[in-house]
Every structure is written in structure tokens, then in C-alpha cells.
Amino acid sequence: MTVTEVLPTLRQLNRADKIRVVQFLVNEIAREEEIFFEEGKSYPVWSPFESHKAAEQLVNLLKEENTSV
């Protein structure tokens, strides 16, 4: 079965079933890549939110860019 054969069926799914399909595909990819997650466990994700040092670096780079033009 090809992706083009599956897409029309996927479009007909309700929202909850579409989310289940996405979860299934992510788990399949993770399994193939040998990335294992434990069910119910939280995993930290880095975010630039409140990353003041990163913001300062960005401002300095932008200032350098403006002065070199």
C-alpha cells in the first residue's frame, strides 16, 4: 500500500483517530531509530524562553551586523 492510497482514508478519520495515527507513526520512527521513551515519563525540552544569555548574544550579533554594513 502506498502513501497516496492511504491519504484519502486518513483524511476521513476524526480528530482523535488522526492523533492516534500521529502517535503511532512517531513511535514507529523512534523504534526504528532506537530511541526509546518510557510511557508516562516526562522528558525535558529546551526552550529559549527566559534564556537571557542567548538573547544577549543575539543582540550583540545583530549590533555587529549593523556596524559592519
N, C-alpha and C positions, 0 to 999 in steps of 0.2 A: 504494500500500500504506500502511495506517495503522499507528500505533504499536500499537494493540490487536491488529492482525493479526500483528505481528512478535514481540510479547512471549512468546507460548507457545513459539515456536521458540527464542528467546534463552534461555529457562529450561531448555531441553533441552541446551544446549551444555555441554561440560565446562569446567572452571575456566580452562584455558589459552586456549580459544577466547573465553570471556567477557572475559578480559583483553585479547585482541586487538581485540575489538569496542569496548571502552572506549578503547583507544589510537586506534583508527580514528576514533571519534567526537570525541575531544579534538583530534586532528589536523585533522579537518574544521572544527570550530569555530574553531580557531586560524587556519586558512587563510581562512575567511570573515571573521574579524576582522583579517586581515592581520598576524597575529602569527607570525613565522617562527622556528623553532628549528632549530639545526643538529644533525643526528643525531650522537650520541656526545659532544656537548659538555655540560659541567655548567653549571647556572645557579644562582646563589646564591638562597636563600630566607631572608628574615628570620625569626628566631625570638626569642621573649622569653627563651630560655634564657641564663642568665648576663647578663641585662640589668639590672644593679644599679640604674642610674639610673631606669629605668622602674619597678622595684619600689619604689624610694624615693618616687617621685611618687605611686604608687598608695597607699602607706601614708599619705602626707601628705593625700591627698584623703579617705581613709577617716577619718582623725583629724578633719579639718574637718567632715565629715558628722556624726560623733558629737557634736561640740561644738555644732553648730548645732541639734540636736534638742531 
